[in-house]
Amino acid sequence: MPEHEKPVVAPHDPAWAAQGAALCAQLGAAIGPLALYVEHIGSTSVPGMAAKAIYDVQVSVADLDDAAAAFEAPLAALGFVRAPYLRDHVPAGREGDEDPADWAKRYWSRRTEDATPVNLHVRRAGSPNERLALLFRDWLRATPEAVPAYGRFKYVLAQAVADTGTYADVKDPVVDVIGVVAEQWAARTGWRPHL
């Protein structure tokens, strides 16, 4: 992700859901059967949520290295550039409890003028970071009363910081707090990924 750009948060666009679904279908067709799941995640996937107008897509795979090698050419053909991000933020309180490899990922982005901007996160199926991305999305979808508050936080944060790297660093602890509440919701409701 271009870390030196000023973050811009936009009001929710109802077209994001359909565009995200179409993007997932296009990516799934391009990268093939190593992609176990291709899912629209992040704020653009949440009804009513303000967001940076950049789609986040998660691809779940069995093996990160095999997938990275297989995906490189088809993603490059679609305008994606691989970035050196090999690990996700580990939520506070979980740093010492899990194998750092559990938070590994591969990452591509697309920022061309003629195509939809995308952050593409490739994560191992069943890993905690794959699960967290889906839980975060699904909890917000199931808790619409939290959407305005989180959206407002993002508006204020985007105005207060100079670049998307700082934006992400400040936002991570807030996502950690949401993750705690979302885990309680998951336990209470029986939520599972990919349902």
N, C-alpha and C positions, 0 to 999 in steps of 0.2 A: 504494500500500500504506500502511496506517496506520502511520506511522513511530514513533509515540509509544506503541504498545502494548508490553507486556512479551511477549517471545517465549516460546512454550510448545511444547516438543518432546515429541511423544507416541511411544510404541512403534509399530512397524509394525502396520498393520491389513490383513489379507489382502483385505478388501473394497475397498481403495483401487483396485486394478486395474480391477475391473468398474465401479466407480462413475466412475472416470476415463474409461473407454471410453464409458459412457452419456452423460457430460457432453460429451465431444467430439462424439458423434453429435447431441446436442441443439443444441449451438452451431453445428455445421456446417449443420444444417437451417435454423437461424434466420438465419445471416448469408449463406448462399447461395454462388453460384459464384465470387465473388472470392476466396474462401478456397481456395487450392490444396491446402493440407494443414491439418488440425486435429489436433494431437497432444498427448497427455498427456506432460508433461515434469516435471522436478524430482524431489524426493525421494519424493513419494507414488507415483511411477511405477516405483520401484526395489524389487524384492522384498526384504523383510527390513529395509528402511531406516527408521530412526526419522525422523520429520518433524514439522514444524508441520502440523496437520491442515487445510491449505489447499492446494487443487489448483492446480498451475501448468499452464496450457494455452498452447500456442504455435500461432498461426495464421500460416501462410506465405502471402504475397500478392505480386503483381507490383509494385504501387505502393502505398506507405504512405498517401499523401494520399487517393487514390481509395477505398481500403479504409476509412480512418477516417471519411470522409463517409458511405459506404454502411452501415457497421456501427453508427453512432451510435444510430439509432432502434431496430433490433432488439435491440441489447444493452441499451439503457435499458429496454425492455419486459421483459427478463429480470432486471432489478435491478442491472445493471452501471453503474458511474460511471467516467467517463474521468478519468484523472489526468495531470498535466503532465509525466510522464517521457517524454522524447523521445530518450533515448540510453542504451544499456547501458554498464556498466563495461567498459573496454578492458583486456584482460589485460596485466599487467606485461611489459615488453619489446616490446610491439606498438604502443605509443602513437604512435610516429613513423613506423611502417612503412605504415600504412593510412590511407585517407581517413576522417575522423571520420564522414562520412555512412554508411560501411559498418556502423556500430554503431547506427544510428538505429532507433527502434521507436515504436510507439504502445501505450498501456497502459490497461487498464481493470481495475477490481476489483469484486468483489461481496462485501459483508459484511452481508447481511440475515439476520434471525433465522429466516426461513422457507425459506432456500435454502442450498445447498452453497457454502461460501466458495471463491472463485476469484481467482487472479491471472491475467489474460489478457494475454499478450504477443503483439503483432502485429509480425512482422518480415518483411523483404523476402526472398523465396525466393532462395537462393544466397548470401546475405550471411554474413559470418563469425559474427555473433551468432546467426543462425538455426542455423548448423552447430554452433556450440559447445554450444548447449542440447541438441541431439540427441546429440552426441558424448559429452557429460558423462553423460547418461542411459544410453546404450548401453554405455559403458565400465564404468560401475558394475554394470549388469546382467550383463556378461560377466566381471566380476571380483568375485565375491561375497565373497572374502576381504578386500576393502577396505571392505565395507559396515559391519561393526561398528566399525572405527576412525573412519570418517567420522561415523557415527551418534553415537559417544561424544563426538567433538569438538563436535558440535552440542548435545548435552545440556549439556556443561560451559559452552559459550559462552552458551547461553540462560540459564543460572543466573548467569553473571557479568556480564551487561549489563542495562541498564534498559529498552531499547527495541529495536524491530525495525530501526530505522535503523542503530543501532550494530552490531547483530547482522549485518546485511548488509555493512556496511563491513569488519568483521573477517573475515567469511567469504570475501569476494571474493579475497584473496590465496591462500587455501587452494584455492579453485576454480581459480585460475591455475596452481597447482602440479599439481593433478589434470589440468588441461588439457594440460600438457606431456607427462605420461605417457600420457594418452589419445591425443594426436596420434601418439606413437610406436606405440601399439597399432593405430591406424587405418592407418598406413603399412604395418605388418607384416601386417595381416589383410586389407587392401583394403576396409575399412569405407567405406560411403558413406551419406549421409543418406537417409531415406525408404525404406530397403530392408526 
